[in-house]
């Protein structure tokens, strides 16, 4: 379902089945909202929220065709379990970068 490959330094192409065209924009909008929640949780050292959102991203990302989001979510969940604030911040930065660069192409 997905074939992601950097095609230029300024974008990351993710190819997704056309059947998901209606729901992918909603999924990505929700990940942008998660970024805001995660920023607050990180500032408050709220590892429970970080762990919960990481777990959800780990499970949902691949199902929508965004395996990188699943990877970030898994790393974030594990870091939150260990209350490792720097690693949580690093994963949040990777999520922000992915969301800024991703370009969806429906096939």
Beta strands, then each sheet from edge to edge (+ up, - down):
strand 1: 4-8
strand 2: 11-16
strand 3: 102-106
sheet 1: 1+ 2- 3-
end
